[in-house]
Amino acid sequence: MYPTLGLVNEAGEVAGKVKKIFRDRQGVITDADRQALTLELGDVLWYLSELCTRLEIRLEDVAEHNIAKLADRASRGVLGGDGDLR
């Protein structure tokens, strides 16, 4: 449970930083923003990796399956919309 909560928390921190970039600077991303986002995304990556480790799922498999899923959706013209089974 811990890595799942950590993942959600860190993803929220990324979203908060991006929100403030759009709210305060109309979406203009500075080098300082990139540095801060790099640190937060590193935390997201660590928790995702830890969750995969505990679930005995290879992170590489997650990435490969996602790339294949998105390529399939793109080829069928269903990237937009809702639901996992598009």
Backbone as CSV, one residue per row, in Angstrom:
resi,resn,N_x,N_y,N_z,CA_x,CA_y,CA_z,C_x,C_y,C_z
1,MET,0.812,-1.187,0.000,0.000,0.000,0.000,0.866,1.266,0.000
2,TYR,1.965,1.236,0.727,2.830,2.418,0.840,3.280,2.952,-0.515
3,PRO,3.804,2.094,-1.435,4.247,2.666,-2.704,3.095,3.240,-3.534
4,THR,1.905,2.682,-3.389,0.760,3.210,-4.123,0.427,4.616,-3.642
5,LEU,0.392,4.809,-2.336,0.111,6.129,-1.787,1.222,7.118,-2.127
6,GLY,2.460,6.653,-2.093,3.582,7.512,-2.463,3.492,7.943,-3.916
7,LEU,3.113,7.010,-4.790,2.981,7.314,-6.214,1.926,8.390,-6.443
8,VAL,0.778,8.216,-5.816,-0.305,9.181,-5.976,0.102,10.541,-5.413
9,ASN,0.751,10.541,-4.259,1.195,11.791,-3.651,2.174,12.526,-4.552
10,GLU,3.162,11.823,-5.045,4.177,12.466,-5.890,3.584,12.930,-7.215
11,ALA,2.678,12.148,-7.790,2.010,12.571,-9.033,1.216,13.850,-8.778
12,GLY,0.605,13.938,-7.602,-0.112,15.154,-7.236,0.817,16.351,-7.114
13,GLU,2.013,16.128,-6.602,2.982,17.220,-6.507,3.398,17.703,-7.888
14,VAL,3.569,16.776,-8.830,3.878,17.157,-10.217,2.731,17.994,-10.773
15,ALA,1.501,17.503,-10.597,0.331,18.217,-11.108,0.228,19.611,-10.489
16,GLY,0.519,19.736,-9.203,0.464,21.037,-8.540,1.463,22.017,-9.120
17,LYS,2.671,21.540,-9.395,3.690,22.417,-9.979,3.272,22.875,-11.375
18,VAL,2.743,21.959,-12.174,2.307,22.301,-13.527,1.124,23.272,-13.463
19,LYS,0.200,23.028,-12.544,-0.953,23.933,-12.372,-0.487,25.354,-12.113
20,LYS,0.491,25.505,-11.228,0.978,26.839,-10.885,1.691,27.505,-12.053
21,ILE,2.343,26.718,-12.889,2.984,27.266,-14.094,1.917,27.879,-15.001
22,PHE,0.799,27.178,-15.165,-0.265,27.702,-16.021,-1.023,28.840,-15.338
23,ARG,-1.247,28.728,-14.043,-1.974,29.761,-13.321,-1.184,31.060,-13.228
24,ASP,0.109,30.930,-12.922,0.911,32.118,-12.626,1.681,32.671,-13.823
25,ARG,2.009,31.803,-14.793,2.861,32.253,-15.901,2.339,31.818,-17.273
26,GLN,1.057,31.603,-17.370,0.414,31.261,-18.642,1.110,30.096,-19.366
27,GLY,1.643,29.169,-18.609,2.233,27.971,-19.183,3.687,28.097,-19.611
28,VAL,4.314,29.209,-19.321,5.725,29.394,-19.669,6.573,28.632,-18.657
29,ILE,7.318,27.644,-19.134,8.127,26.781,-18.269,9.564,27.287,-18.254
30,THR,10.067,27.550,-17.059,11.441,28.040,-16.908,12.394,26.872,-16.653
31,ASP,13.673,27.172,-16.705,14.673,26.156,-16.363,14.505,25.686,-14.920
32,ALA,14.164,26.613,-14.024,13.934,26.244,-12.622,12.737,25.294,-12.508
33,ASP,11.692,25.542,-13.305,10.543,24.634,-13.323,10.963,23.247,-13.788
34,ARG,11.755,23.199,-14.836,12.217,21.905,-15.358,13.025,21.152,-14.307
35,GLN,13.857,21.879,-13.587,14.660,21.256,-12.541,13.760,20.704,-11.435
36,ALA,12.792,21.502,-11.002,11.884,21.062,-9.936,11.036,19.878,-10.410
37,LEU,10.556,19.936,-11.642,9.749,18.835,-12.181,10.585,17.577,-12.363
38,THR,11.840,17.739,-12.724,12.725,16.579,-12.854,12.848,15.854,-11.520
39,LEU,12.991,16.608,-10.442,13.091,15.995,-9.114,11.796,15.277,-8.745
40,GLU,10.663,15.923,-8.978,9.379,15.302,-8.639,9.105,14.083,-9.509
41,LEU,9.412,14.184,-10.796,9.196,13.032,-11.681,10.109,11.872,-11.303
42,GLY,11.273,12.173,-10.781,12.151,11.122,-10.265,11.493,10.388,-9.103
43,ASP,10.805,11.130,-8.252,10.080,10.501,-7.144,8.935,9.633,-7.672
44,VAL,8.214,10.139,-8.684,7.143,9.351,-9.311,7.718,8.045,-9.856
45,LEU,8.834,8.168,-10.557,9.461,6.991,-11.149,9.888,5.985,-10.084
46,TRP,10.438,6.488,-8.967,10.873,5.576,-7.900,9.689,4.807,-7.335
47,TYR,8.594,5.509,-7.026,7.433,4.821,-6.457,6.808,3.859,-7.456
48,LEU,6.767,4.225,-8.732,6.252,3.312,-9.749,7.117,2.063,-9.826
49,SER,8.420,2.259,-9.822,9.345,1.130,-9.861,9.188,0.242,-8.638
50,GLU,9.060,0.855,-7.470,8.897,0.092,-6.226,7.585,-0.696,-6.240
51,LEU,6.521,-0.077,-6.738,5.238,-0.773,-6.834,5.347,-1.967,-7.776
52,CYS,5.998,-1.775,-8.913,6.201,-2.888,-9.841,7.008,-4.007,-9.185
53,THR,8.050,-3.645,-8.458,8.876,-4.645,-7.776,8.046,-5.466,-6.804
54,ARG,7.250,-4.788,-6.002,6.442,-5.497,-4.997,5.351,-6.359,-5.636
55,LEU,4.866,-5.953,-6.809,3.836,-6.730,-7.506,4.435,-7.788,-8.439
56,GLU,5.773,-7.818,-8.493,6.490,-8.735,-9.376,6.094,-8.535,-10.835
57,ILE,6.043,-7.251,-11.223,5.786,-6.851,-12.605,7.009,-6.062,-13.064
58,ARG,7.546,-6.455,-14.197,8.710,-5.729,-14.711,8.274,-4.367,-15.254
59,LEU,8.991,-3.317,-14.851,8.697,-1.977,-15.337,8.793,-1.933,-16.866
60,GLU,9.717,-2.675,-17.412,9.870,-2.749,-18.863,8.609,-3.304,-19.519
61,ASP,7.979,-4.295,-18.875,6.740,-4.865,-19.414,5.608,-3.847,-19.386
62,VAL,5.551,-3.068,-18.317,4.534,-2.018,-18.227,4.699,-1.050,-19.393
63,ALA,5.922,-0.607,-19.631,6.193,0.341,-20.716,5.874,-0.268,-22.082
64,GLU,6.314,-1.495,-22.305,6.073,-2.145,-23.600,4.582,-2.337,-23.867
65,HIS,3.839,-2.776,-22.853,2.400,-2.963,-23.027,1.696,-1.636,-23.304
66,ASN,2.130,-0.578,-22.632,1.498,0.722,-22.838,1.780,1.259,-24.238
67,ILE,3.004,1.104,-24.703,3.352,1.548,-26.056,2.528,0.781,-27.090
68,ALA,2.416,-0.533,-26.908,1.630,-1.349,-27.840,0.153,-0.951,-27.805
69,LYS,-0.381,-0.713,-26.612,-1.784,-0.321,-26.462,-2.050,1.000,-27.182
70,LEU,-1.178,1.985,-26.992,-1.376,3.289,-27.611,-1.199,3.230,-29.123
71,ALA,-0.258,2.416,-29.580,-0.080,2.246,-31.031,-1.318,1.616,-31.649
72,ASP,-1.891,0.644,-30.970,-3.115,0.008,-31.454,-4.258,1.016,-31.514
73,ARG,-4.418,1.796,-30.467,-5.480,2.806,-30.451,-5.269,3.832,-31.558
74,ALA,-4.025,4.250,-31.759,-3.734,5.227,-32.813,-4.091,4.656,-34.180
75,SER,-3.757,3.393,-34.400,-4.032,2.778,-35.711,-5.531,2.644,-35.973
76,ARG,-6.316,2.566,-34.900,-7.772,2.459,-35.028,-8.471,3.804,-34.867
77,GLY,-7.689,4.876,-34.623,-8.257,6.209,-34.495,-9.071,6.419,-33.230
78,VAL,-8.694,5.731,-32.145,-9.455,5.861,-30.898,-8.572,6.295,-29.719
79,LEU,-7.610,7.164,-29.987,-6.770,7.667,-28.896,-7.592,8.514,-27.938
80,GLY,-8.504,9.302,-28.445,-9.371,10.114,-27.602,-10.511,9.279,-27.050
81,GLY,-11.246,9.851,-26.133,-12.397,9.150,-25.568,-12.095,8.599,-24.199
82,ASP,-13.004,7.757,-23.734,-12.896,7.209,-22.387,-12.899,5.689,-22.426
83,GLY,-12.399,5.111,-21.357,-12.468,3.673,-21.178,-11.207,2.945,-21.588
84,ASP,-10.945,1.872,-20.880,-9.758,1.073,-21.171,-9.904,0.230,-22.423
85,LEU,-11.119,-0.147,-22.747,-11.346,-1.077,-23.858,-11.764,-0.345,-25.123
86,ARG,-10.943,0.612,-25.539,-11.235,1.333,-26.784,-10.611,0.623,-27.943
